[in-house]
Amino acid sequence: TQNANIKLEQLRKTAVKLGIPLDDLAKSYAQFAAAGVPNVDRTIKALADATAAFGGGSRNFELASLAIQQMAGKGVISMEELRRQLGEQIPTAIRIMARELGISVEELYKQVKSGHLEAFGAIRALVEGLEEDYGGMAERMGNTWERTVQRFKNDWMGFARSIGESGFSDAMINLLGMLGSLLRGITALIENPIVARI
């Protein structure tokens, strides 16, 4: 549908900006929406910025997103997701959540262990804290090799979709075949320059 295409294009632009694979971003978006995570777009960007701040890549973002999804699905914060999953990807997450909730880390642990820390309020507080501390980090640190490659992949997916919808796909087949051959030659040169020169 038109609305679905519009949302897909929005996600693609976000993926390009943040340097995250479009598939990972779309998966997290769908899971967050299904779990009822508040402010899905803000949550995704906050996680991307925070994981980037600690040098993380797409895998770290994926694991942090999984922790948030599981918290939302349970309705309460558990130590498993908070410390062992989210805390491993964003080392300051526990401290930031406690700060934004206006309690000490010790009190946060007590509430988590008692099973009384409601997930959605805690996630909302965490997101606000991550935005304050790490807002914009994914874009500022976007010149790493991994993020540059991911941006190219996301741009390529958008380009391929546009070509398919335009009716010019047949005309591009030969061109893409030539491009593929060129890339294979460059790869061979990089991997084995001595053989490639012979």
N, C-alpha and C positions, 0 to 999 in steps of 0.2 A: 504494500500500500504506500501511498504518498507519505503518510506520517512516518512509517517505518523507514523509508528511504531518507527522509529528512533527519531522523534521529541517528541513522547510521552515518550520515555525512558529518553530523555534529561530533559523534564519537571519533570518527577518523581524524577530524581536525584537532580534537583534544589529544588523541594518541600521537599525532605528529608533534604537537607542542610539547608534550611531556616526554616523548621518546620512549613510549611503551608500545608493545605489539598490540595492534588493533584487536586481535582475537582475545588477548588477556583482558584488555579494557572492557570489551563487550561482555565477556563472561562475568567479570566482577560487577558490572552494571546490572546485569540480569539477576545475579544472585543477591545483590544488595536490595534490589527492588522487591524480589520475592520474599526476602526476609524482613522487609519493612524498615530497613535502615533509613534513618532520617537524612535528608539533604544528600542524596546519593552523589550528585556531581561534586559537591564540596568535599565529601568524604574521600572520593577517589583522588581528587587533586591533592588533598592533604596527605594521604598515604604516599602518593608518588613523590611529593616534595620531601617528606620525612625520610623515606628510604634512600632517595638520591643524596640527601645531606650526609648520610653515613656510607656513601659509596656503593649503595646497592643498585642492582639492575632489575630486570623484569621478573626474575625468580623471587627476589626479595619482596617486590610489590605484590606478586601473586600470593605469597605466604602470609603477608600482612593482611591482605584482603580476605583471605580464608579465615583468619582469626576473627576479624570483625564480623564476617558473615555468621560464623559459629556462635559468637556471643549474642548476636541479634536473634538467631534461631532459638537459643535456649531461653532468652528473655532475661537472663542474669549473667553477670560477669563471673567466670570461673578462673581459677589460678592456672589451669592448663593453657587456656588461650592467652591470658594476660601475660604471664611470665615466660612460658616456654615457647609460645608461638609469636605473639606480637612483640614481646620484649626482646626476642632474639633478632628481629628484623629492625626494630626501632628501640635502641637501648634506653632512651629517655622516656618511653611511652608511659611507664608506671608513674614516674615522678610528675610528668605533665598532667596526667589524669588526676592525680591527687591534688595538685596545685589548682587546677581548674574547678575541682569539686569543693575546694576550700577546706580540705582535710589533710592530715599528715599521711605519709606513706604507710606508717604503722596502722593508722586507722583504716586506710584503704584495704590493707591486707586483712584486717579483722572483718570488715564488711564482706569482702570476697569470700573468705573462709566460711562465714556464717550463711552465705547464699542469699544475702539481702541487698546486694548492690544491683539495682535495676540497670539493664543493659543500655537502653536507648538514651537515657539521660547521661550515662557515663560515656557512651560513644560520642554524643553531641559535645560534651565537655572536652573530650580528647581531641576531636577535630578542631575545635576553636583554639586549643592550645598549640596544636601542630601548625595551624595557620599562622599563629602569632610568632612561633619560633623558627619555622622553616618555610614560610610562604614564598613561592617563586624559585625554590632551590632546584627543582627539576629542569626548569628552563635555563637557569644560570649555569648549571653544570651539564648542559646538553651537548657539549662538544666532545664528549668521550666517544671512543670508537663504537661501543655497543649502542649507545643512544643515537649516534649518527646513522648507523646501519638500520636501526629500527625506524627512524624517520623516513629513510629511503624506502624501506619495505612498505610502510603505510602510504607514502606518496604513490608508490608503484601500484598498490591495490586500488587506489582511487583512480589512477590513470587507466588501468586495465578495465575497470568497471565503466568508465566513461567511453572508452573505445568500443566496448561490447554494446553499449546502449546506442552509440551513434551510427552503427551499421558499417563501420569501416574496419571491422575485425579481420575480414579476409585480406584486405590490403596490407595489414600489418604483419601477417604471418611470415612472409619472406624476410621482412626487415628484422623481425625478432629472431628468426633463425640465424641471420648474419650476426646479430648482436650476441647471441648465445655462443657462436663459434669464436667470436672475438674475446669474450670473457673467458672461455675455456683456454684460449691461447695465453692470455694474461696470467691466469691461474697457474698454468704449467711453468711459465717464466718465473713466477714468484717462488713456487715450490721447488723447482729444480733449474736454477738459472744456467748451470753448466750444460745440461742436456738440451735445454731450449735453445742455446746459442749454436749447437752443432748442426 
